Amino acid sequence: MAVIIAALGGGAFAEALEDKPIAPDAWRALTTGKTLHYYKDGVLFGREYYRNDDGDVVFRFPDGLCAEGRWAYADGEYCFAYGPDLHCFLHVKRGADIVIISGEDGDEQTVGRIAENEPLSCAEAIES
């Protein structure tokens, strides 16, 4: 076991042991009608508004670039379709944090804030 921990860098292995997958019903209850603020390395990566229980979402980057799409859960991953592009992630609780892990490259984002009454639309004016 010590060999495995050393090979995985110790800390990364310990974090993976603490990750608890978030079930789709829990994710839907946590997000429907709310806007999540995602952070990468402490910097705002983007905001995503979960419009309804049907999986409709709006994602807006800090520079104003925006896309409307849908999400679904399959085979343990949350997959988001924005146009022809499909992006899949693991959604886990790591201690008190909600961490989003890319299924493509393992890149991580943390949900830093969940806001009510902050809907997004790609039709709205870009905030300055």
N, C-alpha and C positions, 0 to 999 in steps of 0.2 A: 504494500500500500504506500509506503514512504517513497518508493521509486515512482509510482504513478503521480503522487502529489508533487514531487520534485519535477517530473517531466511536464506537468501542467502548470508549473509556475506557482504552486502552493495557493496563492491568493485567488486565482481564477477558479481553481478546483473548489475551494471553500465557498466562493460565491455561488457556483453552480449547485452545490449541495443545498444552499439556502433558498434557491429559486423555487417558488410554488406557482405552478400554472394557474392562470385565471380562467375559470370556466366561462363559456359563452353567455349563459344566463346572468352570471355575476357581472360580466363585462357590459352587457346590454343595460342592466340596472344601473351601473355606474356611469354610463356615458350618454344614454338617450336624452336628447334635448340639451346637451351640454357641449361646451367647447374645451378641448384638452390642449394644453400648452406643452409642447415637447421641447426638451433641452438636450443638447449634445455638447459635452465638455463644458457645461455651465452656461452655454450661449443658446438663446432661443433659436430652435431649428424651424419651428412652424406651429400653426394652430390648426386643429381639426374639429369641425362641428359635426356632431352626430345628430342628424335631423329627426330621425324617427326609428321605430322598431324594425322597419323594413330594410335597414342597412344603408340608407342614403347618407353620404358624407360630403363635406366640403373641406378641402385642405388649402391653406394659404401660407406661403412662405413669408418671412419678414419683408422681402423686397416687393410684395404685392402679387407675385405670381400665384395664380389660383387655379384649382381644378375641382370639378365635381365628379363623384364616383359612388361606388357601392362597396360594402364589405360583406364577407361571409366567412364562416368558420368551417374548416375541413382538415381532417388528419392532424389535429393538434395545433394547427396554425390559423392565424387570422390573415386573410388575403384581401387586399384592396385593389379594385380595378378602377384605374383612372384612364379613360380612353382605352387604347389597346394594351396598355401596360398593366401588368399584374405584379404586385409586391406582397410578399408573405412574411409574417413576423410571429414570434412567440411573444405572448403577453404574460409577464410573471410579476409576482410580488417578491421583492427582495428586502426583507426586513419591513420597514415602513414605506419603502419606495415601490412605485410601479415602473417596471423597466420593459422596454420594447426592444426585442432583439431581432435583427434582420436575419431571415432565413437564407439570404444570398451570401452575406459576408460576415455575419456575426456582429456587425456594428450595433451599438447600443444607444438608445435615447431614454431619457427619464421623463416621466410625466411630472412636471413641476407645479402644475396648477390645473384644477378642473373648475371651470366657471359656468355658472348658470346665468341665464339672461344675457348671453353674449353670442347670439347666432351669427354665422358667417354666410355670405353669398358672394359668388364670383361677380355678380352684377353691381355690388356696392362699390363706392369710391374707395380708392387706395388711401389709407391713412398716412399722414405725414408725420 
